[in-house]
Amino acid sequence: MAVAFPPPNSPRRRPTRRTPLQVVPQQPGSVTPLSARRQPRQPQLGVQPPVSAKRVRPNRMLVTVERGAALVTLVLGSAVLSLYGLTVYSQQKWSREYNQLQQLQRYERQLAIAAEMLKNEMAQQAERPNGGLIPQNPENTIFLVPAPERNLPASPSAPPPPMEPETPTPLGY
C-alpha cells in the first residue's frame, strides 16, 4: 500500500481544512519508487519540525532594537579601543619621562660632585705656600666707587600718561 504525496514543486494553496493522506493500493509485484516509500522516522533530539512555508515578517521594533544594539556595540567597542590606546600611550610617555628624570638626577649628582671636587682642589691650592695666592688683609683690599646715576631721556615708544582716570563701568548684570 503506497501513500501519495503532492508533487514538491506544486503551487501552494491555503487549505480550508485538512484532508487525510490518500492511500493508494499497490499491485503485488509492482515496484514503488524510493521517493514514494515512507521511511521510518527516527526521533532527532533538538531538531524542530520544519516551519510552514508562510513568509515570516520581522517585527519592526525588534529590527530597530537590533540595529540600535549593533550601533551601541560599535560605539562602545570604539571607546574601549580608544581608551586602551590612550592608556598604553600614556604609560609609554610616562616611562620615557621618568627615564629622562632619572638621567637628569644622575647629571645633577655628577655636577654636585664635580663642584665639590673643584672647591676641594681650590682649598688645597690656597693652602700651598707656592700656590700664588696672597692672604686677605685690609691693606690689599680694593674698594670700588659706584658710577654716577644717569638719567635717560623718555623714549618716544612709551605710552602717554592718561589724562583723566576713567571710572569703571560694569560689563553686565
DSSP file (Angstrom, degrees, kcal/mol; ACC not computed):
  #  RESIDUE AA STRUCTURE BP1 BP2  ACC     N-H-->O    O-->H-N    N-H-->O    O-->H-N    TCO  KAPPA ALPHA  PHI   PSI    X-CA   Y-CA   Z-CA
    1    1 A M              0   0    0      0, 0.0     2,-0.3     0, 0.0    22,-0.0   0.000 360.0 360.0 360.0 125.2    0.0    0.0    0.0
    2    2 A A  E     -A   24   0A   0     22,-2.8    22,-3.4    35,-0.1     2,-0.4  -0.771 360.0-135.0-110.6 152.6    1.6    3.3   -1.1
    3    3 A V  E     -A   23   0A   0     33,-0.5     2,-0.5    -2,-0.3    20,-0.2  -0.898  17.4-137.5-107.2 134.2    0.9    6.8    0.1
    4    4 A A  E     -A   22   0A   0     18,-1.8    18,-0.5    -2,-0.4    32,-0.0  -0.801  19.1-169.8 -95.7 129.1    0.5    9.6   -2.4
    5    5 A F        -     0   0    0     -2,-0.5    16,-0.0    16,-0.1    31,-0.0  -0.820  32.1-100.4-110.2 153.6    2.2   13.0   -1.6
    6    6 A P        -     0   0    0      0, 0.0    -1,-0.0     0, 0.0     0, 0.0  -0.435  52.3 -90.8 -68.4 150.7    1.6   16.2   -3.6
    7    7 A P    >   -     0   0    0      0, 0.0     3,-1.3     0, 0.0     0, 0.0  -0.293  34.0-121.8 -61.3 148.3    4.5   16.9   -6.0
    8    8 A P  T 3  S+     0   0    0      0, 0.0     0, 0.0     0, 0.0     0, 0.0   0.790 107.5  46.4 -67.0 -28.0    7.2   19.1   -4.5
    9    9 A N  T 3  S+     0   0    0      2,-0.0     3,-0.1     3,-0.0     0, 0.0   0.210  82.2 125.3 -99.6  16.2    7.0   22.0   -7.0
   10   10 A S  S <  S-     0   0    0     -3,-1.3     2,-0.1     1,-0.1     0, 0.0  -0.424  73.2 -94.4 -74.6 149.8    3.2   22.3   -7.0
   11   11 A P        -     0   0    0      0, 0.0     2,-0.4     0, 0.0    -1,-0.1  -0.377  42.8-118.1 -64.6 141.3    1.8   25.7   -6.2
   12   12 A R        -     0   0    0     -3,-0.1     2,-0.4    -2,-0.1    -3,-0.0  -0.657  31.9-171.3 -86.1 131.2    1.0   26.1   -2.6
   13   13 A R        -     0   0    0     -2,-0.4     0, 0.0     0, 0.0     0, 0.0  -0.880  29.7-115.0-118.0 152.6   -2.6   26.8   -1.7
   14   14 A R        -     0   0    0     -2,-0.4     2,-0.1     2,-0.0     3,-0.0  -0.769  36.2-139.5 -86.9 109.9   -4.0   27.7    1.6
   15   15 A P        -     0   0    0      0, 0.0     3,-0.1     0, 0.0    -3,-0.0  -0.417   8.2-151.9 -73.0 144.4   -6.2   24.7    2.6
   16   16 A T  S    S+     0   0    0      1,-0.3     2,-0.3    -2,-0.1    -2,-0.0   0.810  82.6   4.7 -82.1 -31.9   -9.5   25.5    4.2
   17   17 A R  S    S-     0   0    0     -3,-0.0     2,-0.3     0, 0.0    -1,-0.3  -0.980  85.9 -98.2-147.6 159.1   -9.5   22.2    6.0
   18   18 A R        -     0   0    0     -2,-0.3    -2,-0.0    -3,-0.1     0, 0.0  -0.581  32.6-157.6 -81.1 136.4   -7.0   19.4    6.4
   19   19 A T        -     0   0    0     -2,-0.3     3,-0.1     3,-0.0     2,-0.0  -0.910  21.7-114.1-111.5 143.3   -7.5   16.3    4.3
   20   20 A P        -     0   0    0      0, 0.0     2,-0.1     0, 0.0    -1,-0.0  -0.354  42.5 -89.6 -71.5 157.1   -6.2   13.0    5.2
   21   21 A L        -     0   0    0      1,-0.1     2,-0.4    -2,-0.0   -16,-0.1  -0.365  42.8-117.7 -65.7 142.6   -3.5   11.4    3.1
   22   22 A Q  E     -A    4   0A   0    -18,-0.5   -18,-1.8    -3,-0.1     2,-0.6  -0.662  20.8-145.8 -85.0 137.5   -4.7    9.3    0.3
   23   23 A V  E     -A    3   0A   0     -2,-0.4   -20,-0.2   -20,-0.2    -1,-0.0  -0.910  10.1-160.3-105.6 123.1   -3.7    5.7    0.4
   24   24 A V  E     -A    2   0A   0    -22,-3.4   -22,-2.8    -2,-0.6     2,-0.1  -0.895  19.8-125.3-104.4 125.7   -3.2    4.1   -3.0
   25   25 A P        -     0   0    0      0, 0.0     2,-0.4     0, 0.0   -22,-0.0  -0.437  24.0-136.9 -70.0 145.3   -3.3    0.3   -3.1
   26   26 A Q        -     0   0    0     -2,-0.1     3,-0.0     4,-0.0     6,-0.0  -0.840  11.5-123.4-107.4 138.1   -0.2   -1.4   -4.6
   27   27 A Q    >   -     0   0    0     -2,-0.4     3,-1.8     1,-0.1     2,-0.2  -0.529  37.1-101.0 -74.9 142.2   -0.3   -4.2   -7.0
   28   28 A P  T 3  S+     0   0    0      0, 0.0    -1,-0.1     0, 0.0     3,-0.1  -0.466 108.2  18.4 -65.6 133.8    1.6   -7.3   -5.9
   29   29 A G  T 3  S+     0   0    0      1,-0.3     2,-0.2    -2,-0.2    -2,-0.0   0.329  94.6 125.6  89.6  -6.9    4.9   -7.5   -7.7
   30   30 A S    <   -     0   0    0     -3,-1.8     2,-0.5     1,-0.0    -1,-0.3  -0.531  59.0-124.4 -84.3 155.9    4.9   -3.8   -8.7
   31   31 A V        -     0   0    0     -2,-0.2    -4,-0.1    -3,-0.1    -1,-0.0  -0.847  15.1-150.9-103.5 130.2    7.9   -1.6   -7.7
   32   32 A T        -     0   0    0     -2,-0.5     5,-0.1     1,-0.0    -6,-0.0  -0.852  26.3-113.8 -97.6 130.8    7.4    1.5   -5.7
   33   33 A P    >>  -     0   0    0      0, 0.0     4,-1.1     0, 0.0     3,-0.9  -0.268  24.2-117.5 -62.2 152.7   10.0    4.3   -6.3
   34   34 A L  T 34 S+     0   0    0      1,-0.3     3,-0.3     2,-0.2    -2,-0.0   0.836 112.6  58.6 -61.1 -33.7   12.2    5.1   -3.3
   35   35 A S  T 34 S+     0   0    0      1,-0.2    -1,-0.3     3,-0.0    -3,-0.0   0.800 106.6  48.4 -68.5 -25.7   10.9    8.7   -3.1
   36   36 A A  T <4 S+     0   0    0     -3,-0.9   -33,-0.5     2,-0.1    -1,-0.2   0.695  91.9  94.2 -88.0 -18.3    7.4    7.4   -2.6
   37   37 A R  S  < S-     0   0    0     -4,-1.1     2,-0.6    -3,-0.3   -35,-0.1  -0.490  79.3-122.1 -74.0 142.7    8.2    4.9    0.1
   38   38 A R        -     0   0    0     -2,-0.2    -1,-0.1     3,-0.0    -2,-0.1  -0.741  21.4-149.8 -85.7 126.4    7.8    6.0    3.6
   39   39 A Q        -     0   0    0     -2,-0.6     2,-0.2     1,-0.0    -5,-0.0  -0.759  27.1-106.6 -91.4 140.0   11.0    5.8    5.6
   40   40 A P        -     0   0    0      0, 0.0     2,-0.4     0, 0.0    -1,-0.0  -0.489  37.4-126.8 -66.8 133.4   10.6    5.2    9.3
   41   41 A R        -     0   0    0     -2,-0.2    -3,-0.0     3,-0.0     0, 0.0  -0.649  15.8-150.7 -85.3 133.8   11.4    8.4   11.1
   42   42 A Q        -     0   0    0     -2,-0.4     2,-0.2     1,-0.0    -1,-0.0  -0.853  28.7-107.4-100.3 138.3   13.9    8.3   13.8
   43   43 A P        -     0   0    0      0, 0.0     2,-0.5     0, 0.0    -1,-0.0  -0.448  33.0-157.3 -67.0 131.3   13.4   10.8   16.6
   44   44 A Q    >   -     0   0    0     -2,-0.2     3,-0.8     3,-0.2     2,-0.3  -0.939  13.5-130.9-111.6 129.4   16.1   13.6   16.4
   45   45 A L  T 3  S+     0   0    0     -2,-0.5     3,-0.1     1,-0.2     0, 0.0  -0.596  85.4   6.3 -80.8 137.2   16.8   15.5   19.6
   46   46 A G  T 3  S+     0   0    0     -2,-0.3     2,-0.6     1,-0.2    -1,-0.2   0.478  94.7 124.0  76.4   3.9   16.8   19.2   19.4
   47   47 A V    <   -     0   0    0     -3,-0.8    -1,-0.2     3,-0.0    -3,-0.2  -0.865  52.4-144.6-101.6 125.5   15.6   19.4   15.8
   48   48 A Q        -     0   0    0     -2,-0.6     3,-0.1     1,-0.1    -3,-0.0  -0.549  25.8-103.1 -82.8 149.2   12.4   21.4   15.3
   49   49 A P        -     0   0    0      0, 0.0    -1,-0.1     0, 0.0     0, 0.0  -0.400  55.9 -81.8 -65.2 152.7    9.9   20.3   12.7
   50   50 A P        -     0   0    0      0, 0.0     2,-0.2     0, 0.0     3,-0.1  -0.248  47.1-116.2 -61.2 143.8   10.1   22.4    9.5
   51   51 A V        -     0   0    0      1,-0.1    -3,-0.0    -3,-0.1     0, 0.0  -0.482  37.1 -96.8 -77.7 149.1    8.3   25.7    9.7
   52   52 A S        -     0   0    0     -2,-0.2    -1,-0.1     1,-0.1     0, 0.0  -0.157  37.9-103.8 -62.6 165.0    5.4   26.2    7.3
   53   53 A A  S    S+     0   0    0     -3,-0.1    -1,-0.1     2,-0.1   -41,-0.1   0.326  78.1 127.7 -78.4   9.2    6.1   28.0    4.1
   54   54 A K        -     0   0    0      1,-0.1     2,-0.5     0, 0.0    -3,-0.0  -0.378  68.6-111.3 -64.8 144.3    4.4   31.2    5.3
   55   55 A R        -     0   0    0     -2,-0.0     2,-0.6     1,-0.0    -1,-0.1  -0.665  29.8-139.2 -78.2 127.0    6.6   34.2    4.9
   56   56 A V        -     0   0    0     -2,-0.5    -1,-0.0    -3,-0.0    -3,-0.0  -0.779  10.5-149.2 -91.9 123.9    7.7   35.5    8.3
   57   57 A R        -     0   0    0     -2,-0.6     2,-0.1     1,-0.0     3,-0.0  -0.801  18.3-124.6 -92.4 128.7    7.6   39.2    8.6
   58   58 A P        -     0   0    0      0, 0.0     2,-0.4     0, 0.0     3,-0.0  -0.445  27.0-108.7 -72.1 145.3   10.1   40.6   11.1
   59   59 A N     >  -     0   0    0      1,-0.2     4,-2.2    -2,-0.1     5,-0.2  -0.596  21.5-142.0 -73.4 126.8    8.8   42.8   13.8
   60   60 A R  H  > S+     0   0    0     -2,-0.4     4,-2.5     1,-0.2     5,-0.2   0.875 100.4  53.2 -61.2 -37.8    9.9   46.4   13.1
   61   61 A M  H  > S+     0   0    0      1,-0.2     4,-2.6     2,-0.2    -1,-0.2   0.910 108.9  48.9 -65.3 -40.4   10.5   47.1   16.8
   62   62 A L  H  > S+     0   0    0      2,-0.2     4,-2.5     1,-0.2    -1,-0.2   0.890 111.1  50.3 -65.9 -38.3   12.8   44.1   17.1
   63   63 A V  H  X S+     0   0    0     -4,-2.2     4,-2.5     2,-0.2    -2,-0.2   0.914 111.7  48.4 -64.6 -42.2   14.7   45.2   13.9
   64   64 A T  H  X S+     0   0    0     -4,-2.5     4,-2.6     2,-0.2    -2,-0.2   0.915 112.2  48.3 -64.1 -43.0   15.1   48.7   15.4
   65   65 A V  H  X S+     0   0    0     -4,-2.6     4,-2.6     2,-0.2    -2,-0.2   0.901 111.1  51.4 -63.7 -40.4   16.3   47.3   18.7
   66   66 A E  H  X S+     0   0    0     -4,-2.5     4,-2.2     2,-0.2    -2,-0.2   0.926 111.8  45.9 -63.5 -44.2   18.8   45.0   16.9
   67   67 A R  H  X S+     0   0    0     -4,-2.5     4,-2.4     2,-0.2    -2,-0.2   0.911 113.2  50.2 -64.7 -41.4   20.2   47.9   14.8
   68   68 A G  H  X S+     0   0    0     -4,-2.6     4,-2.8     1,-0.2    -2,-0.2   0.908 110.2  49.8 -62.8 -41.8   20.4   50.1   17.9
   69   69 A A  H  X S+     0   0    0     -4,-2.6     4,-2.4     2,-0.2    -1,-0.2   0.886 110.2  50.6 -64.8 -38.4   22.2   47.4   19.8
   70   70 A A  H  X S+     0   0    0     -4,-2.2     4,-2.3     2,-0.2    -2,-0.2   0.911 112.0  47.6 -65.4 -41.2   24.7   46.9   16.9
   71   71 A L  H  X S+     0   0    0     -4,-2.4     4,-2.6     2,-0.2    -2,-0.2   0.925 112.4  48.3 -64.9 -45.1   25.3   50.7   16.9
   72   72 A V  H  X S+     0   0    0     -4,-2.8     4,-2.9     1,-0.2     5,-0.2   0.901 111.5  51.0 -62.0 -40.6   25.8   50.8   20.7
   73   73 A T  H  X S+     0   0    0     -4,-2.4     4,-2.5     2,-0.2    -1,-0.2   0.909 110.6  48.7 -62.7 -42.4   28.2   47.8   20.5
   74   74 A L  H  X S+     0   0    0     -4,-2.3     4,-2.3     2,-0.2    -2,-0.2   0.921 113.5  46.2 -63.6 -44.5   30.2   49.6   17.7
   75   75 A V  H  X S+     0   0    0     -4,-2.6     4,-2.5     2,-0.2    -2,-0.2   0.932 114.5  47.1 -65.1 -45.8   30.4   52.8   19.7
   76   76 A L  H  X S+     0   0    0     -4,-2.9     4,-2.6     2,-0.2    -2,-0.2   0.895 111.4  51.4 -64.6 -39.2   31.4   51.0   23.0
   77   77 A G  H  X S+     0   0    0     -4,-2.5     4,-2.4    -5,-0.2    -1,-0.2   0.920 111.1  48.0 -62.3 -43.0   34.0   48.9   21.1
   78   78 A S  H  X S+     0   0    0     -4,-2.3     4,-2.5     1,-0.2    -2,-0.2   0.909 112.0  49.9 -63.2 -41.3   35.5   52.1   19.6
   79   79 A A  H  X S+     0   0    0     -4,-2.5     4,-2.7     2,-0.2    -2,-0.2   0.910 111.0  48.9 -64.4 -41.7   35.5   53.7   23.0
   80   80 A V  H  X S+     0   0    0     -4,-2.6     4,-2.4     2,-0.2    -2,-0.2   0.924 112.7  47.4 -64.7 -43.8   37.2   50.7   24.7
   81   81 A L  H  X S+     0   0    0     -4,-2.4     4,-2.4     2,-0.2    -2,-0.2   0.896 113.1  49.1 -65.2 -39.0   39.9   50.6   22.0
   82   82 A S  H  X S+     0   0    0     -4,-2.5     4,-2.7     2,-0.2    -2,-0.2   0.930 111.9  48.2 -64.5 -44.8   40.5   54.3   22.2
   83   83 A L  H  X S+     0   0    0     -4,-2.7     4,-2.2     1,-0.2    -2,-0.2   0.895 111.6  50.2 -63.3 -39.5   40.8   54.2   26.0
   84   84 A Y  H  X S+     0   0    0     -4,-2.4     4,-2.5     2,-0.2    -1,-0.2   0.926 110.9  49.3 -63.1 -44.8   43.2   51.2   25.7
   85   85 A G  H  X S+     0   0    0     -4,-2.4     4,-2.6     1,-0.2    -2,-0.2   0.908 111.4  48.9 -61.7 -42.7   45.3   53.1   23.2
   86   86 A L  H  X S+     0   0    0     -4,-2.7     4,-2.8     2,-0.2    -1,-0.2   0.889 110.6  51.4 -64.3 -38.2   45.4   56.2   25.4
   87   87 A T  H  X S+     0   0    0     -4,-2.2     4,-2.2     2,-0.2    -2,-0.2   0.938 112.5  44.7 -63.8 -46.7   46.4   54.1   28.4
   88   88 A V  H  X S+     0   0    0     -4,-2.5     4,-2.2     2,-0.2    -2,-0.2   0.920 114.8  49.2 -63.5 -43.5   49.2   52.4   26.5
   89   89 A Y  H  X S+     0   0    0     -4,-2.6     4,-2.6     1,-0.2    -2,-0.2   0.928 111.6  48.2 -62.6 -45.6   50.4   55.8   25.1
   90   90 A S  H  X S+     0   0    0     -4,-2.8     4,-2.7     1,-0.2    -1,-0.2   0.878 111.1  51.1 -65.8 -36.3   50.3   57.5   28.5
   91   91 A Q  H  X S+     0   0    0     -4,-2.2     4,-2.2    -5,-0.2    -1,-0.2   0.911 111.8  47.0 -65.7 -41.1   52.3   54.6   30.1
   92   92 A Q  H  X S+     0   0    0     -4,-2.2     4,-2.3     2,-0.2    -2,-0.2   0.918 114.0  47.6 -66.0 -42.4   54.9   54.8   27.4
   93   93 A K  H  X S+     0   0    0     -4,-2.6     4,-2.7     2,-0.2     5,-0.2   0.918 111.7  50.1 -64.5 -43.3   55.2   58.6   27.7
   94   94 A W  H  X S+     0   0    0     -4,-2.7     4,-2.7     1,-0.2    -1,-0.2   0.910 109.8  51.7 -61.2 -41.4   55.4   58.3   31.5
   95   95 A S  H  X S+     0   0    0     -4,-2.2     4,-2.2     2,-0.2    -1,-0.2   0.916 111.0  47.1 -62.5 -43.7   58.1   55.7   31.2
   96   96 A R  H  X S+     0   0    0     -4,-2.3     4,-2.2     2,-0.2    -2,-0.2   0.935 114.2  47.0 -62.9 -45.6   60.2   58.0   28.8
   97   97 A E  H  X S+     0   0    0     -4,-2.7     4,-2.4     1,-0.2    -2,-0.2   0.884 111.3  51.4 -64.7 -38.5   59.7   61.0   31.0
   98   98 A Y  H  X S+     0   0    0     -4,-2.7     4,-2.4    -5,-0.2    -1,-0.2   0.906 109.3  50.1 -66.3 -40.7   60.7   59.0   34.1
   99   99 A N  H  X S+     0   0    0     -4,-2.2     4,-2.1     1,-0.2    -2,-0.2   0.899 110.9  49.9 -62.7 -39.4   63.8   57.7   32.5
  100  100 A Q  H  X S+     0   0    0     -4,-2.2     4,-2.5     2,-0.2    -2,-0.2   0.901 109.2  51.9 -65.6 -40.0   64.7   61.3   31.5
  101  101 A L  H  X S+     0   0    0     -4,-2.4     4,-2.4     1,-0.2    -2,-0.2   0.922 109.7  49.1 -61.0 -44.6   64.1   62.4   35.1
  102  102 A Q  H  X S+     0   0    0     -4,-2.4     4,-2.0     1,-0.2    -1,-0.2   0.899 111.1  50.0 -62.7 -39.5   66.4   59.7   36.4
  103  103 A Q  H  X S+     0   0    0     -4,-2.1     4,-2.4     2,-0.2    -2,-0.2   0.914 110.6  49.2 -65.6 -42.3   69.1   60.7   33.9
  104  104 A L  H  X S+     0   0    0     -4,-2.5     4,-2.4     1,-0.2    -2,-0.2   0.880 109.6  52.2 -64.6 -37.4   68.8   64.4   34.9
  105  105 A Q  H  X S+     0   0    0     -4,-2.4     4,-2.3     2,-0.2    -1,-0.2   0.888 108.5  51.2 -65.0 -38.2   69.1   63.4   38.6
  106  106 A R  H  X S+     0   0    0     -4,-2.0     4,-2.5     2,-0.2    -2,-0.2   0.931 110.7  48.4 -62.3 -44.9   72.3   61.5   37.7
  107  107 A Y  H  X S+     0   0    0     -4,-2.4     4,-2.7     1,-0.2    -2,-0.2   0.899 109.6  53.0 -60.9 -40.7   73.7   64.5   36.0
  108  108 A E  H  X S+     0   0    0     -4,-2.4     4,-2.4     2,-0.2    -1,-0.2   0.926 110.2  47.0 -61.5 -44.6   72.8   66.7   38.9
  109  109 A R  H  X S+     0   0    0     -4,-2.3     4,-2.4     1,-0.2    -1,-0.2   0.912 112.3  50.2 -63.4 -41.4   74.6   64.4   41.3
  110  110 A Q  H  X S+     0   0    0     -4,-2.5     4,-2.5     1,-0.2    -2,-0.2   0.895 111.3  48.7 -64.6 -39.1   77.7   64.3   39.0
  111  111 A L  H  X S+     0   0    0     -4,-2.7     4,-2.7     2,-0.2    -2,-0.2   0.903 110.9  50.2 -66.3 -40.5   77.7   68.2   38.8
  112  112 A A  H  X S+     0   0    0     -4,-2.4     4,-2.2     2,-0.2    -2,-0.2   0.913 112.1  47.7 -63.4 -41.4   77.4   68.4   42.6
  113  113 A I  H  X S+     0   0    0     -4,-2.4     4,-2.2     2,-0.2    -2,-0.2   0.921 112.5  49.0 -64.9 -43.3   80.3   66.0   43.0
  114  114 A A  H  X S+     0   0    0     -4,-2.5     4,-2.3     2,-0.2    -2,-0.2   0.897 110.9  50.6 -63.9 -40.1   82.4   67.9   40.3
  115  115 A A  H  X S+     0   0    0     -4,-2.7     4,-2.3     1,-0.2    -1,-0.2   0.911 111.4  47.6 -64.0 -42.5   81.7   71.3   42.1
  116  116 A E  H  X S+     0   0    0     -4,-2.2     4,-2.5     2,-0.2    -1,-0.2   0.879 110.5  52.0 -66.8 -36.9   82.7   69.9   45.5
  117  117 A M  H  X S+     0   0    0     -4,-2.2     4,-2.6     2,-0.2    -2,-0.2   0.908 109.9  49.3 -65.8 -40.3   85.9   68.4   43.9
  118  118 A L  H  X S+     0   0    0     -4,-2.3     4,-2.6     2,-0.2    -2,-0.2   0.911 111.1  49.4 -64.0 -41.7   86.7   71.9   42.4
  119  119 A K  H  X S+     0   0    0     -4,-2.3     4,-2.4     2,-0.2    -2,-0.2   0.928 112.3  48.0 -61.2 -44.2   86.2   73.6   45.8
  120  120 A N  H  X S+     0   0    0     -4,-2.5     4,-2.4     2,-0.2    -2,-0.2   0.914 111.3  50.4 -63.1 -42.7   88.4   71.0   47.5
  121  121 A E  H  X S+     0   0    0     -4,-2.6     4,-2.2     1,-0.2    -2,-0.2   0.909 111.6  48.1 -61.9 -42.8   91.1   71.5   44.8
  122  122 A M  H  X S+     0   0    0     -4,-2.6     4,-2.1     2,-0.2    -1,-0.2   0.887 110.9  51.0 -66.3 -38.6   91.0   75.3   45.2
  123  123 A A  H  X S+     0   0    0     -4,-2.4     4,-1.4     2,-0.2    -2,-0.2   0.913 111.7  47.1 -65.6 -41.8   91.2   74.9   49.0
  124  124 A Q  H  X S+     0   0    0     -4,-2.4     4,-0.9     1,-0.2    -2,-0.2   0.881 111.7  51.4 -66.0 -36.8   94.2   72.7   48.7
  125  125 A Q  H  < S+     0   0    0     -4,-2.2     3,-0.4     1,-0.2     8,-0.2   0.871 107.9  52.3 -67.4 -36.1   95.8   75.1   46.2
  126  126 A A  H  < S+     0   0    0     -4,-2.1    -1,-0.2     1,-0.2    -2,-0.2   0.807 105.8  55.1 -70.2 -29.2   95.2   78.0   48.6
  127  127 A E  H  < S+     0   0    0     -4,-1.4    -1,-0.2    -5,-0.1    -2,-0.2   0.721  87.5  94.2 -77.8 -21.3   97.0   76.2   51.5
  128  128 A R  S >< S-     0   0    0     -4,-0.9     3,-1.1    -3,-0.4     5,-0.3  -0.470  74.2-138.7 -71.4 141.1  100.1   75.6   49.5
  129  129 A P  T 3  S+     0   0    0      0, 0.0     3,-0.5     0, 0.0    -1,-0.1   0.844 102.1  45.4 -71.6 -31.6  102.8   78.2   50.0
  130  130 A N  T 3  S+     0   0    0      1,-0.2    -4,-0.1     2,-0.1    -2,-0.1   0.068  80.2 107.1 -98.5  25.4  103.8   78.4   46.3
  131  131 A G  S <  S-     0   0    0     -3,-1.1    -1,-0.2    -6,-0.2     3,-0.1   0.629  87.5-120.4 -78.1 -14.7  100.2   78.5   45.1
  132  132 A G        +     0   0    0     -3,-0.5     2,-0.4     1,-0.3    -2,-0.1   0.553  69.6 128.6  87.1   8.3  100.4   82.2   44.2
  133  133 A L        -     0   0    0     -5,-0.3    -1,-0.3    -8,-0.2    -2,-0.1  -0.779  48.2-145.8 -99.6 143.4   97.6   83.3   46.5
  134  134 A I        -     0   0    0     -2,-0.4     3,-0.1    -3,-0.1    -8,-0.0  -0.874  25.6-110.3-105.6 137.1   98.0   86.2   48.9
  135  135 A P        -     0   0    0      0, 0.0     2,-0.3     0, 0.0    -1,-0.0  -0.341  40.1-103.2 -65.2 149.7   96.2   86.0   52.3
  136  136 A Q        +     0   0    0      3,-0.0     5,-0.0     2,-0.0     3,-0.0  -0.572  52.3 154.1 -78.4 131.1   93.5   88.6   52.7
  137  137 A N    >   -     0   0    0     -2,-0.3     3,-0.8    -3,-0.1     4,-0.1  -0.961  54.4-105.3-148.1 163.5   94.1   91.7   54.8
  138  138 A P  G >  S+     0   0    0      0, 0.0     3,-0.9     0, 0.0    -2,-0.0   0.743 111.5  64.4 -65.5 -23.0   92.7   95.2   54.8
  139  139 A E  G 3  S+     0   0    0      1,-0.2    -3,-0.0     3,-0.0     0, 0.0   0.851 106.8  40.1 -72.3 -32.3   95.8   96.8   53.2
  140  140 A N  G <  S+     0   0    0     -3,-0.8     2,-0.3     2,-0.1    -1,-0.2   0.168  87.5 119.2-103.0  20.5   95.4   94.9   49.9
  141  141 A T    <   -     0   0    0     -3,-0.9     2,-0.5    -4,-0.1    -5,-0.0  -0.680  55.3-143.7 -83.5 136.8   91.6   95.2   49.7
  142  142 A I        -     0   0    0     -2,-0.3     2,-0.4     2,-0.0    -2,-0.1  -0.888  10.4-160.0-104.4 129.5   90.3   97.1   46.7
  143  143 A F        -     0   0    0     -2,-0.5     2,-0.4     2,-0.0    -2,-0.0  -0.920   6.1-152.3-108.9 133.9   87.3   99.4   47.1
  144  144 A L        -     0   0    0     -2,-0.4    -2,-0.0     0, 0.0     0, 0.0  -0.873   8.5-138.0-107.7 137.8   85.2  100.4   44.0
  145  145 A V        -     0   0    0     -2,-0.4     2,-0.0     1,-0.0    -2,-0.0  -0.792  28.6-114.6 -93.0 133.5   83.2  103.6   43.8
  146  146 A P        -     0   0    0      0, 0.0     3,-0.1     0, 0.0    -1,-0.0  -0.348  33.5-106.4 -66.4 149.3   79.8  103.2   42.2
  147  147 A A        -     0   0    0      1,-0.1     3,-0.1    -2,-0.0     2,-0.0  -0.394  41.8 -95.0 -71.4 150.3   79.3  105.0   38.9
  148  148 A P        -     0   0    0      0, 0.0     2,-0.2     0, 0.0    -1,-0.1  -0.357  45.9-102.0 -67.6 150.3   77.1  108.1   38.9
  149  149 A E        -     0   0    0     -3,-0.1     2,-0.4     1,-0.0     0, 0.0  -0.521  34.5-146.3 -75.6 135.7   73.4  107.6   38.0
  150  150 A R        -     0   0    0     -2,-0.2     2,-0.6    -3,-0.1    -1,-0.0  -0.850   2.2-143.3-105.8 138.2   72.5  108.6   34.5
  151  151 A N        -     0   0    0     -2,-0.4    -2,-0.0     0, 0.0     0, 0.0  -0.895  17.5-152.9 -98.8 121.9   69.1  110.0   33.6
  152  152 A L        -     0   0    0     -2,-0.6     3,-0.1     1,-0.1     2,-0.0  -0.708  21.4-109.5 -92.6 143.3   67.9  108.7   30.2
  153  153 A P        -     0   0    0      0, 0.0     2,-0.1     0, 0.0    -1,-0.1  -0.370  45.7 -89.8 -68.3 153.6   65.5  110.8   28.1
  154  154 A A        -     0   0    0      1,-0.1     0, 0.0     2,-0.1     0, 0.0  -0.407  44.4-123.0 -64.3 134.1   62.0  109.5   27.7
  155  155 A S    >   -     0   0    0     -2,-0.1     3,-1.3     1,-0.1    -1,-0.1  -0.506   9.7-128.9 -79.0 147.8   61.7  107.2   24.8
  156  156 A P  T 3  S+     0   0    0      0, 0.0    -1,-0.1     0, 0.0    -2,-0.1   0.697 104.6  64.8 -71.0 -16.5   59.1  108.0   22.1
  157  157 A S  T 3  S+     0   0    0      2,-0.1    -3,-0.0     3,-0.0    -2,-0.0   0.552  76.8 106.8 -83.3  -5.2   57.6  104.5   22.2
  158  158 A A  S <  S-     0   0    0     -3,-1.3    -4,-0.0     1,-0.1     0, 0.0  -0.501  80.7-109.5 -72.1 140.7   56.5  104.9   25.8
  159  159 A P        -     0   0    0      0, 0.0    -1,-0.1     0, 0.0    -2,-0.1  -0.433  35.2-108.1 -70.6 143.9   52.7  105.3   26.1
  160  160 A P        -     0   0    0      0, 0.0     3,-0.1     0, 0.0    -3,-0.0  -0.392  40.2 -98.6 -68.8 149.4   51.5  108.8   27.1
  161  161 A P        -     0   0    0      0, 0.0     2,-0.0     0, 0.0     0, 0.0  -0.383  46.3 -97.4 -66.3 147.0   50.1  109.2   30.6
  162  162 A P        -     0   0    0      0, 0.0     0, 0.0     0, 0.0     0, 0.0  -0.370  25.3-144.6 -66.6 144.5   46.3  109.0   30.9
  163  163 A M  S    S+     0   0    0      1,-0.3     0, 0.0    -3,-0.1     0, 0.0   0.958  80.6   9.0 -76.0 -52.6   44.6  112.5   31.0
  164  164 A E  S    S-     0   0    0      0, 0.0    -1,-0.3     0, 0.0     2,-0.3  -0.978  84.7-108.0-128.5 142.2   41.8  111.6   33.4
  165  165 A P        -     0   0    0      0, 0.0     2,-0.3     0, 0.0    -2,-0.0  -0.517  38.4-128.6 -68.6 132.9   41.2  108.5   35.4
  166  166 A E        -     0   0    0     -2,-0.3     3,-0.0     1,-0.0     0, 0.0  -0.584  13.3-126.3 -82.8 141.8   38.4  106.5   33.8
  167  167 A T        -     0   0    0     -2,-0.3     2,-0.1     1,-0.1    -1,-0.0  -0.746  30.8-115.4 -86.0 132.4   35.5  105.3   36.0
  168  168 A P        -     0   0    0      0, 0.0    -1,-0.1     0, 0.0     0, 0.0  -0.444  28.3-156.1 -70.0 138.9   35.0  101.6   35.7
  169  169 A T        -     0   0    0     -2,-0.1     2,-0.1     2,-0.0    -3,-0.0  -0.907  24.7-105.3-112.7 143.4   31.6  100.6   34.2
  170  170 A P        -     0   0    0      0, 0.0     3,-0.1     0, 0.0    -1,-0.0  -0.397  19.1-147.1 -67.4 142.9   30.0   97.3   34.9
  171  171 A L  S    S-     0   0    0      1,-0.3     2,-0.3    -2,-0.1    -2,-0.0   0.746  70.7 -24.1 -81.9 -25.1   30.1   94.9   31.9
  172  172 A G              0   0    0      1,-0.1    -1,-0.3    -3,-0.0     0, 0.0  -0.977 360.0 360.0-175.5 166.3   26.9   93.2   32.7
  173  173 A Y              0   0    0     -2,-0.3    -1,-0.1    -3,-0.1    -2,-0.0   0.384 360.0 360.0-113.1 360.0   24.3   92.4   35.3
